């Protein structure tokens, strides 16, 4: 074992040992869409007296943290997002209405003297306040009270607690204790009220929460005028239920929000749906990995076995990296983790195919030297193709939000882990195996001693695949028009995430006709509701934004048709946030295309870079058009799939054009069409084998991933097929056309121009 191999082996063992330790000792953080719970996104709003700046959002965050702690939620998460938004995650909370009510209340608590009422004895006359500073608010019974200016606020309160008074008959109430200047202020307020005769309205003290009188008790007759209550304690009564009393006490203890907040997004996922997604994804990963491994072993024999072992190491490293970084594994992220297993095969396939060329082409005398040359020659294609995928992952992280951002994290970690497994782990195993005497005597065991069935057939026939490039371009254009017409005829069905609205998923006891449910909702007053089947026993309902009362009507109408219907997912997106996410998606798509072009133009000459981007646009339009024809929603998960398709499509083009660049260097002056055709024939085995590996994983996801991942896997399968086609039959003909129109001119040694 030479020194470089020993260094790589030591590095691999160190990383794998650390990964195993982290995987065993550090639990992986699951997103709410996998473990169940509620996520609420709150946005701070400015008022005439308070500006919702960054500092106000920070103070609001601290108040909300106190409220959430008082709710008793296990492992809650509150983080600020930008200058005006706060993301609250409440694991296990299945009642988003209650959580949103508690979090969204401003809790402005004030104590007022009562100057009188506007009741003239014959009814209520709504007269305006007669003095500056007075307020007019109805008490608990609806009688308007004239209130003086606030003497005390919630900041003067030391603590509040919910109590039950069984003997005194007060039932559930809230005790309030004042501190500091609040004790003297309470004594003064109650002392002034005690100067009025018992029964008079002015002997009352009004307790106001968020501009609503929640209690206006009379000062006890035992309290002397001007003396007041000096122990700094009182209690708020009002026929509270236990929950109402506890909620009021935690609002008072948590303090008032500096500025109002508005719920702009709300997601609730039942624990059963998350558990089903984990189970389904685990089965998809297991079966997909097994099929991919069997395929690789069948093609590359011993090296395929080692590649499958490297895949297992990749899974361990990826899992440990997610856990060590504290990343949250979301449902799209879990799908990305499974997908990356299939994509991780690509680097091994590139290396093994290049090693086949070296050994079977008699350029290298031994399997080990052929492998070393294969790793060296494939490195540029591996680096370029993975960097393009990393660009897509970075865009998802910086421009997306929520679970889709988690997919970007998982995809990025998966790319880096696959590079490590292919370039370090797989290389150590392959070179160690190639150096064994038994393998040296029987090189056919390695799987790279022959060129393979696909390459042999191509070599014998040597077909000119692009003899008529314009025909292929015409075919691509026809497919593009056919798919793109769906965007015009059917239009893009933007999901709730991009339009704003409410999406509710139900689990029913049996199959239900969506048409019957659609009719029932129209009769109930929701004619524009979109009802779709979700799996065998599920339904999704998409509507405009609904209040909780309207949501109850929708659920009731559905249960009248379906019988038992349990909510397993509930998402509410505000219109302003939907517009913002829609704009962000368009920006992400434009930036993705621009970033890929810039990178490709830097790595290749602009002719090849432009051809790759044109093929990329071709793939994007076709995928959008197919989803339009199928009536599938375009949402954040689709955006994740689309950007992944962009990265994958560019991968294929990069591998092809990397070979074109290499062949141009070997034979300067050779006809460009011949070089492109030769590059296609040489890289086609890699394209087929890599596509098969990814197809196994995606098919497993589509079949076993459940309703939550079916559309995601379908988008990727379509993108895989279209991207594989376009890299050969769209990008290559476009490159040939651009090269013909803008030939590459180099100065010859005699100083004359030479066109290539």
C-alpha positions in Angstrom: 0.0 0.0 0.0 1.6 3.3 -1.1 1.7 6.4 0.9 -1.2 8.2 -0.8 -3.5 5.2 -0.4 -2.6 5.0 3.3 -3.4 8.7 3.8 -6.8 8.3 2.0 -7.5 5.1 4.0 -6.7 6.9 7.3 -8.9 9.8 6.3 -11.8 7.5 5.4 -11.5 5.6 8.6 -11.4 8.7 10.7 -14.4 10.3 9.0 -16.4 7.1 9.2 -15.5 6.5 12.9 -16.6 10.1 13.8 -19.7 9.7 11.7 -20.6 6.5 13.5 -20.1 8.2 16.9 -22.2 11.1 16.0 -25.0 8.9 14.5 -25.2 6.9 17.7 -24.9 9.8 20.2 -26.6 12.8 18.5 -30.3 12.5 17.7 -31.5 13.8 14.4 -33.8 16.7 14.5 -37.1 16.0 12.7 -39.2 18.8 11.2 -42.8 19.2 12.1 -44.0 17.7 8.9 -42.3 14.4 10.1 -43.0 14.4 13.8 -46.3 16.3 13.8 -47.2 19.7 15.3 -47.9 23.3 14.3 -45.8 25.9 12.7 -46.9 29.5 12.8 -45.3 32.4 11.0 -46.1 35.8 12.6 -45.4 39.2 11.1 -45.0 42.3 13.2 -47.1 45.4 12.2 -46.3 49.0 12.8 -48.8 51.2 14.6 -49.1 55.0 14.9 -47.3 54.8 18.2 -44.8 52.0 17.6 -42.6 51.1 14.6 -42.2 47.4 13.8 -38.4 47.6 13.4 -35.8 45.0 14.1 -35.6 45.9 17.8 -39.4 45.7 18.2 -39.4 42.2 16.6 -36.7 41.1 19.0 -38.8 42.3 22.0 -41.8 40.6 20.5 -39.8 37.4 20.2 -38.9 37.4 23.9 -42.6 38.0 24.9 -43.7 35.1 22.7 -41.0 32.8 24.1 -42.5 33.4 27.6 -46.0 32.7 26.3 -44.9 29.5 24.6 -43.0 28.3 27.7 -46.2 28.9 29.7 -48.1 26.7 27.3 -46.0 23.8 28.3 -45.0 22.7 24.8 -42.1 20.3 24.7 -39.0 21.5 22.7 -40.6 24.6 21.1 -38.6 26.6 18.6 -38.8 30.4 18.0 -36.6 32.1 15.6 -36.6 35.5 13.9 -36.8 35.5 10.1 -35.8 38.9 8.6 -36.8 42.1 10.3 -40.5 41.5 10.7 -41.2 37.8 10.9 -41.0 35.2 13.7 -41.3 31.5 13.0 -42.8 29.5 15.9 -42.7 25.7 15.9 -44.8 23.8 18.4 -44.2 20.0 18.3 -47.2 18.0 19.2 -49.7 20.9 19.1 -52.7 19.9 17.0 -54.9 22.9 17.9 -53.5 25.7 15.8 -56.4 28.0 16.5 -55.7 28.1 20.3 -52.0 28.5 19.8 -52.5 31.3 17.3 -54.9 33.1 19.6 -52.5 33.0 22.5 -49.5 34.1 20.4 -51.3 36.7 18.4 -52.9 38.6 21.2 -51.2 41.9 22.0 -52.1 41.5 25.7 -52.2 45.3 26.4 -53.4 45.2 30.0 -54.5 48.4 31.6 -56.5 49.4 34.8 -58.9 52.3 34.6 -61.1 54.3 37.0 -64.8 54.3 36.0 -66.3 57.7 35.7 -69.8 56.5 35.0 -72.1 55.0 32.4 -74.0 56.3 29.4 -77.2 54.4 30.4 -80.0 56.9 31.1 -82.2 54.2 32.6 -84.4 53.8 29.5 -81.7 52.2 27.4 -78.1 52.8 26.3 -77.3 56.1 24.5 -73.9 55.8 22.8 -72.6 59.3 23.8 -69.0 60.2 23.1 -66.6 60.8 26.1 -67.1 64.3 27.6 -63.5 64.9 28.8 -60.2 64.6 27.1 -58.6 61.2 27.8 -61.8 59.4 28.6 -62.7 56.2 26.8 -66.0 54.5 26.1 -66.1 50.7 26.3 -68.8 48.2 27.1 -68.5 46.2 30.3 -69.1 42.4 30.6 -72.9 42.9 30.3 -72.7 45.4 27.4 -73.3 48.5 29.4 -71.0 51.3 28.1 -68.6 52.6 30.7 -66.9 56.0 30.7 -63.3 55.2 31.6 -60.6 57.5 32.8 -57.1 57.4 31.6 -55.1 54.4 32.5 -53.5 54.5 35.9 -51.7 51.1 35.7 -50.4 48.8 32.9 -49.3 45.2 32.7 -45.7 46.4 33.3 -46.7 47.1 36.9 -47.8 43.5 37.5 -45.5 41.2 39.4 -47.2 38.0 38.6 -50.6 36.5 37.8 -52.0 33.0 38.6 -55.2 31.1 37.8 -57.0 30.1 41.0 -60.2 28.2 41.9 -62.3 29.5 44.8 -64.8 26.8 45.7 -65.9 28.2 49.0 -66.2 31.9 48.0 -68.2 31.1 44.9 -65.9 33.0 42.6 -65.0 29.8 40.7 -62.0 30.2 38.4 -60.4 33.6 38.5 -57.0 35.2 38.1 -55.1 36.7 41.0 -52.8 39.7 40.2 -50.0 41.0 42.3 -48.4 44.4 41.8 -44.8 45.4 42.5 -42.9 48.7 42.8 -44.8 51.8 41.8 -47.7 49.5 40.9 -48.6 48.8 44.6 -49.0 52.5 45.3 -50.8 53.1 42.0 -53.3 50.3 42.8 -53.9 51.7 46.3 -54.6 55.2 44.8 -56.9 53.8 42.1 -59.0 51.7 44.5 -58.9 54.5 47.1 -60.5 57.0 44.7 -63.1 54.4 43.8 -63.9 53.7 47.5 -65.0 57.3 47.9 -68.1 56.6 45.8 -71.2 55.1 47.4 -71.6 51.3 47.1 -73.5 50.4 44.0 -72.4 53.5 42.1 -70.7 52.8 38.7 -67.8 55.1 39.7 -67.0 52.6 42.6 -65.9 50.1 40.0 -62.4 49.6 38.6 -62.2 48.5 35.0 -59.6 45.9 33.9 -59.1 46.2 30.1 -57.2 43.6 28.0 -56.7 44.5 24.3 -59.4 47.2 24.4 -61.9 44.9 25.9 -63.3 45.2 29.5 -62.7 41.7 30.9 -63.7 42.6 34.5 -65.0 45.7 36.3 -65.4 44.7 39.9 -66.8 47.0 42.7 -64.3 48.0 45.4 -65.4 46.2 48.6 -67.4 48.3 51.0 -64.8 47.5 53.7 -62.2 49.6 51.9 -62.1 53.2 53.2 -62.1 56.3 51.0 -58.6 57.4 50.0 -57.1 54.3 51.8 -57.4 51.8 49.0 -56.0 48.3 48.8 -52.4 48.5 49.9 -51.2 45.0 49.8 -50.8 45.3 46.0 -53.1 42.4 45.2 -56.4 41.9 43.4 -58.3 39.3 41.5 -60.0 39.3 38.1 -63.3 37.5 38.0 -65.6 36.8 35.0 -67.0 33.3 34.9 -63.8 31.9 33.5 -63.3 28.3 32.4 -60.1 26.7 33.7 -58.5 27.1 30.2 -59.5 30.7 30.0 -58.2 31.5 33.4 -54.8 29.9 32.7 -54.6 31.6 29.3 -55.3 35.0 30.8 -52.7 34.4 33.5 -50.0 33.4 31.0 -50.8 36.4 28.8 -50.4 38.8 31.8 -47.2 37.1 33.0 -45.8 37.0 29.4 -46.3 40.8 29.1 -47.7 42.8 26.3 -46.4 42.6 22.7 -44.6 45.8 21.8 -46.4 45.8 18.4 -49.3 43.8 17.0 -48.6 40.6 15.1 -50.5 38.9 12.2 -50.5 35.2 11.3 -49.3 35.0 7.7 -48.6 31.3 7.6 -49.8 28.3 9.6 -49.1 24.6 9.1 -50.4 21.7 11.1 -49.4 18.1 10.5 -50.8 15.2 12.4 -48.3 12.7 13.9 -49.7 9.8 11.9 -49.0 11.5 8.6 -45.4 12.2 9.6 -44.9 8.6 10.8 -46.3 7.3 7.6 -44.0 9.5 5.6 -41.0 8.3 7.5 -42.0 4.6 7.1 -42.7 5.1 3.4 -39.5 6.9 2.8 -37.5 4.3 4.7 -39.0 1.5 2.5 -38.3 3.6 -0.6 -34.7 4.1 0.5 -34.2 0.4 1.3 -35.8 -1.0 -1.8 -34.3 1.7 -4.1 -30.8 1.3 -2.6 -31.1 -2.5 -3.0 -32.2 -2.2 -6.6 -29.5 0.3 -7.4 -26.8 -1.8 -5.7 -27.9 -4.9 -7.6 -27.7 -3.0 -10.8 -24.3 -1.6 -10.1 -23.0 -5.0 -9.0 -24.4 -6.6 -12.2 -22.6 -4.0 -14.4 -19.3 -3.7 -12.5 -19.1 -6.9 -10.5 -16.5 -6.6 -7.7 -16.1 -2.8 -8.1 -19.9 -2.7 -8.0 -19.9 -4.4 -4.7 -17.4 -1.9 -3.4 -19.4 0.9 -4.8 -22.5 -0.4 -2.9 -20.4 -0.5 0.3 -19.4 3.1 -0.4 -23.1 4.0 -0.8 -23.7 2.6 2.7 -20.8 4.8 4.0 -22.3 7.7 2.1 -25.6 7.2 4.0 -23.8 7.1 7.3 -21.8 10.3 6.6 -24.8 12.2 5.4 -26.9 11.2 8.4 -24.1 12.2 10.8 -23.5 15.5 9.1 -27.2 16.4 9.4 -27.2 15.5 13.1 -23.9 17.3 13.8 -25.0 20.5 12.1 -28.3 20.5 14.0 -30.1 20.6 10.6 -33.8 19.8 10.6 -34.8 16.9 8.4 -38.1 17.8 6.6 -40.3 15.7 4.4 -38.8 17.1 1.2 -35.4 16.8 2.8 -36.0 13.1 3.5 -36.9 12.6 -0.1 -33.8 14.5 -1.1 -31.8 12.2 1.2 -33.2 9.2 -0.7 -32.7 10.8 -4.1 -29.1 11.6 -3.3 -28.4 7.9 -2.8 -29.2 7.4 -6.4 -27.3 10.4 -7.6 -24.3 9.3 -5.5 -23.8 6.5 -7.9 -22.9 8.9 -10.7 -19.4 9.6 -9.6 -18.6 5.9 -9.3 -20.0 5.3 -12.7 -17.9 8.1 -14.2 -14.8 6.7 -12.7 -15.5 3.1 -13.6 -16.3 4.0 -17.2 -13.1 6.0 -17.6 -11.2 3.1 -16.1 -12.8 0.7 -18.6 -11.6 2.9 -21.4 -8.0 2.9 -20.0 -7.7 -0.8 -19.4 -9.8 -2.3 -22.2 -8.3 0.3 -24.6 -4.8 -1.1 -23.8 -3.7 2.3 -22.6 -3.0 1.0 -19.0 -1.3 -2.3 -18.3 -3.0 -3.1 -14.9 -6.4 -2.7 -13.3 -4.9 -0.6 -10.5 -3.2 1.9 -12.9 -6.5 2.0 -15.0 -8.4 2.9 -11.8 -5.9 5.6 -10.9 -6.3 7.0 -14.4 -10.0 6.7 -14.2 -10.2 8.7 -11.0 -7.9 11.3 -12.5 -9.6 11.7 -15.8 -13.2 11.7 -14.3 -12.4 14.3 -11.7 -13.2 17.4 -13.8 -16.6 16.0 -14.9 -17.4 15.0 -11.3 -16.4 18.4 -9.9 -18.4 20.3 -12.6 -21.5 18.2 -12.3 -21.6 18.3 -8.5 -20.9 22.0 -8.4 -23.9 22.7 -10.6 -26.1 20.6 -8.1 -24.6 22.6 -5.2 -25.6 25.8 -6.9 -29.2 24.5 -7.0 -29.0 23.5 -3.3 -27.6 26.9 -2.3 -30.4 28.7 -4.2 -33.0 26.5 -2.4 -31.5 27.4 1.0 -31.2 31.1 0.4 -34.3 31.8 -1.6 -36.8 29.2 -0.4 -38.4 28.8 3.0 -39.8 26.2 5.3 -39.5 22.5 4.4 -38.1 23.3 0.9 -35.1 25.0 2.5 -34.6 21.8 4.5 -34.4 20.0 1.1 -31.7 22.4 0.0 -29.7 21.6 3.1 -30.1 17.8 2.7 -29.3 18.0 -1.0 -26.1 20.0 -0.4 -24.9 17.7 2.4 -25.7 14.7 0.1 -23.6 16.1 -2.7 -20.6 16.7 -0.4 -21.0 13.3 1.2 -21.3 11.6 -2.2 -18.0 13.2 -3.3 -16.3 11.9 -0.2 -17.7 8.4 -0.6 -16.8 8.2 -4.3 -13.4 10.0 -4.3 -12.1 8.7 -1.0 -14.0 5.7 0.3 -14.6 4.1 -3.0 -11.1 4.8 -4.2 -9.5 3.2 -1.1 -11.6 0.1 -1.5 -11.1 -0.1 -5.2 -7.4 0.4 -5.2 -7.0 -2.0 -2.2 -9.0 -4.7 -4.1 -7.1 -4.1 -7.3 -3.8 -4.7 -5.6 -4.8 -8.2 -4.3 -3.0 -11.0 -6.1 -6.2 -12.9 -6.8 -7.7 -9.9 -8.5 -4.6 -9.2 -10.5 -4.7 -12.8 -11.8 -8.5 -12.5 -12.7 -9.0 -9.0 -13.8 -12.5 -9.8 -15.2 -13.7 -10.0 -11.7 -13.4 -6.2 -11.4 -16.0 -5.5 -14.0 -13.8 -3.0 -15.9 -11.6 -5.5 -17.9 -14.2 -5.2 -20.7 -15.8 -2.2 -22.2 -19.3 -3.4 -21.5 -22.2 -4.4 -23.7 -23.4 -0.8 -24.5 -20.0 0.4 -25.4 -19.2 -2.7 -27.5 -22.4 -2.3 -29.5 -21.7 1.4 -30.1 -18.1 0.6 -31.1 -19.1 -2.0 -33.6 -21.8 0.1 -35.2 -20.2 3.5 -34.7 -23.5 5.2 -35.5 -23.7 8.9 -36.4 -26.4 9.9 -34.0 -26.4 13.5 -35.0 -26.1 13.1 -38.7 -29.1 15.3 -39.2 -29.0 17.6 -36.1 -31.9 19.8 -37.4 -34.3 16.9 -37.2 -33.5 16.4 -33.6 -33.9 20.1 -32.9 -37.3 19.9 -34.7 -38.3 17.0 -32.6 -37.3 18.8 -29.4 -39.2 21.9 -30.6 -42.3 19.8 -31.3 -42.2 18.3 -27.8 -41.6 21.7 -26.4 -44.6 23.2 -28.1 -46.8 20.2 -27.2 -45.9 20.4 -23.5 -45.7 24.2 -23.4 -49.2 24.5 -24.9 -50.4 23.1 -21.6 -49.3 26.4 -20.0 -51.6 28.3 -22.3 -54.5 25.9 -22.5 -54.7 24.6 -18.9 -52.6 27.2 -17.2 -50.3 26.7 -14.2 -52.2 25.5 -11.1 -50.3 27.4 -8.5 -50.5 25.8 -5.1 -51.7 27.5 -1.9 -48.1 28.3 -1.0 -47.8 30.7 -4.0 -51.4 32.1 -4.1 -52.4 32.3 -0.5 -55.3 30.3 0.9 -55.9 27.2 2.9 -55.1 23.6 2.1 -56.6 20.8 4.3 -55.8 17.1 3.9 -58.2 14.6 5.3 -58.0 10.9 5.9 -61.3 9.1 5.2 -62.5 5.6 6.1 -62.7 4.6 2.4 -62.6 6.0 -1.1 -64.6 9.1 -1.7 -65.7 10.7 -5.0 -64.1 14.2 -5.1 -67.0 15.3 -7.4 -69.6 14.7 -4.6 -67.5 16.6 -2.1 -67.0 19.4 -4.6 -70.8 19.7 -5.0 -71.4 19.6 -1.3 -68.9 22.4 -0.7 -70.5 24.5 -3.5 -73.9 24.1 -1.8 -72.3 25.1 1.5 -71.0 28.3 0.0 -67.5 27.4 -1.3 -68.0 27.0 -5.0 -64.3 27.6 -5.9 -62.9 24.9 -3.6 -60.5 22.5 -5.4 -61.0 18.9 -4.2 -58.5 16.2 -5.2 -57.9 12.6 -4.2 -54.8 12.0 -2.1 -53.9 8.4 -2.1 -56.6 5.6 -1.8 -58.4 7.0 1.3 -57.5 10.7 1.4 -58.8 14.0 0.1 -57.2 17.5 -0.2 -59.3 20.7 -0.2 -57.8 23.9 -1.4 -59.7 27.2 -1.0 -59.2 30.9 -0.5 -58.1 31.9 3.0 -60.7 30.6 5.5 -61.5 31.6 9.0 -61.7 28.9 11.6 -65.5 29.0 11.5 -65.5 28.6 7.7 -63.0 25.7 8.1 -65.4 24.0 10.4 -68.1 24.4 7.8 -65.9 22.8 5.1 -65.0 19.9 7.4 -68.7 19.4 8.3 -69.8 19.4 4.7 -67.1 16.8 3.8 -68.1 14.6 6.7 -71.7 14.7 5.5 -70.5 13.0 2.3 -67.5 10.9 3.5 -68.6 9.9 7.0 -65.4 9.8 9.1 -62.8 12.3 8.0 -59.8 13.2 10.1 -57.6 16.2 9.5 -54.0 15.1 8.9 -52.7 18.4 7.5 -53.8 22.0 7.6 -51.9 24.8 5.9 -52.9 28.5 5.9 -50.9 31.0 3.8 -51.7 34.7 3.8 -52.1 36.4 0.4 -49.2 38.8 1.0 -46.9 35.9 1.9 -48.1 33.9 -1.1 -47.3 36.7 -3.4 -43.9 37.0 -1.8 -43.2 33.3 -2.1 -44.3 33.4 -5.7 -42.0 36.2 -6.5 -39.2 34.4 -4.7 -39.8 31.2 -6.8 -39.5 33.2 -10.0 -36.3 34.9 -8.7 -34.9 31.5 -7.7 -35.7 30.1 -11.2 -34.1 33.0 -13.0 -31.1 33.1 -10.7 -30.7 29.3 -11.2 -30.6 29.6 -14.9 -28.3 32.6 -14.8 -25.9 31.0 -12.3 -25.7 27.8 -14.3 -24.9 29.9 -17.5 -22.2 31.9 -15.7 -20.5 28.8 -14.3 -20.7 26.9 -17.6 -19.5 29.8 -19.6 -16.5 30.1 -17.2 -15.7 26.4 -17.3 -16.4 25.9 -21.0 -16.4 28.2 -24.0 -19.7 30.2 -24.4 -20.9 28.0 -27.2 -21.1 25.0 -25.0 -22.4 26.9 -22.0 -25.2 28.5 -24.1 -26.2 25.1 -25.5 -26.4 23.6 -22.0 -28.6 26.5 -20.8 -30.9 26.3 -23.8 -31.4 22.6 -23.1 -32.0 23.5 -19.5 -34.8 25.9 -20.4 -36.2 23.2 -22.7 -36.4 20.8 -19.7 -38.0 23.4 -17.4 -40.7 24.3 -19.9 -41.5 20.7 -20.6 -41.8 19.8 -16.9 -44.0 22.8 -16.2 -46.1 22.0 -19.3 -46.6 18.3 -18.3 -47.7 19.3 -14.8 -50.1 21.8 -16.4 -51.6 19.1 -18.6 -51.9 16.7 -15.6 -53.5 19.4 -13.4 -50.8 18.9 -10.7 -50.2 21.8 -8.3 -47.1 23.9 -8.6 -45.9 24.6 -5.1 -42.8 24.8 -3.0 -42.1 21.1 -3.2 -42.4 21.3 -7.0 -39.9 24.2 -6.9 -37.5 21.9 -5.1 -38.0 19.2 -7.7 -37.6 21.7 -10.5 -34.3 23.1 -9.2 -33.1 19.6 -8.7 -33.9 18.8 -12.3 -32.0 21.8 -13.4 -28.9 20.5 -11.5 -29.4 17.0 -12.9 -29.9 18.2 -16.5 -26.8 20.3 -16.3 -24.9 17.3 -15.0 -25.5 15.3 -18.1 -24.6 18.2 -20.4 -21.4 18.9 -18.3 -20.3 15.3 -18.7 -20.9 15.4 -22.4 -19.2 18.7 -23.0 -16.3 17.8 -20.7 -15.6 15.0 -23.1 -16.0 17.3 -26.1 -13.4 19.6 -24.5 -11.0 16.7 -23.9 -11.4 15.4 -27.5 -10.8 18.9 -28.9 -7.5 19.1 -27.0 -6.4 15.7 -28.3 -7.3 16.4 -31.9 -7.1 20.1 -32.7 -8.6 20.9 -36.0 -10.8 17.8 -36.1 -14.4 18.5 -37.4 -16.6 19.6 -34.6 -19.6 17.4 -35.5 -17.4 14.3 -35.4 -16.0 15.3 -32.0 -19.5 15.7 -30.6 -20.7 12.4 -32.0 -17.6 10.6 -30.6 -18.2 12.3 -27.2 -21.8 11.1 -27.2 -20.8 7.5 -27.9 -18.1 7.5 -25.2 -20.3 9.0 -22.5 -23.6 7.2 -23.3 -22.8 4.2 -21.1 -22.3 6.5 -18.2 -25.6 8.3 -19.0 -27.5 5.1 -19.2 -26.0 3.6 -16.0 -26.4 6.7 -13.9 -30.0 7.3 -15.2 -30.9 3.7 -14.2 -29.5 4.2 -10.7 -31.5 7.4 -10.2 -34.6 5.9 -11.8 -34.7 3.0 -9.3 -34.7 5.5 -6.4 -37.3 7.8 -7.9 -39.6 4.9 -8.9 -39.4 3.6 -5.3 -40.3 7.0 -4.0 -43.2 7.4 -6.4 -44.6 4.0 -5.6 -43.9 3.8 -1.9 -43.4 7.4 -0.8 -47.1 8.1 -0.2 -49.3 11.0 -1.3 -46.9 13.6 0.1 -44.0 12.5 -2.1 -45.8 11.2 -5.2 -45.8 14.5 -7.1 -42.3 15.2 -6.0 -41.0 11.9 -7.4 -43.1 12.2 -10.5 -41.6 15.6 -11.3 -38.1 14.2 -10.8 -38.8 11.2 -13.0 -40.1 13.4 -15.8 -37.0 15.7 -15.4 -34.7 12.7 -15.4 -36.1 11.4 -18.7 -36.3 14.8 -20.4 -32.9 15.8 -19.1 -31.2 12.6 -20.3 -32.8 13.1 -23.7 -32.0 16.8 -24.0 -28.3 16.6 -23.1 -27.8 14.4 -26.2 -30.5 15.4 -28.6 -31.0 19.1 -27.7 -27.8 20.5 -26.2 -25.5 18.7 -28.7 -27.3 19.8 -31.8 -27.6 23.4 -30.4 -23.8 23.4 -29.8 -23.2 22.2 -33.3 -25.4 24.9 -34.7 -23.8 27.6 -32.7 -20.3 26.4 -33.5 -21.2 26.4 -37.2 -22.5 30.0 -36.9 -19.7 31.2 -34.7 -16.6 29.0 -35.5 -13.7 28.9 -33.2 -10.8 30.8 -34.7 -7.2 30.2 -33.6 -4.0 31.8 -34.9 -1.7 29.2 -36.7 2.0 29.0 -36.2 2.5 30.9 -39.5 0.3 33.7 -38.2 -2.7 32.8 -40.4 -6.2 32.2 -38.9 -7.3 28.6 -38.6 -11.0 27.8 -38.2 -11.9 24.7 -36.2 
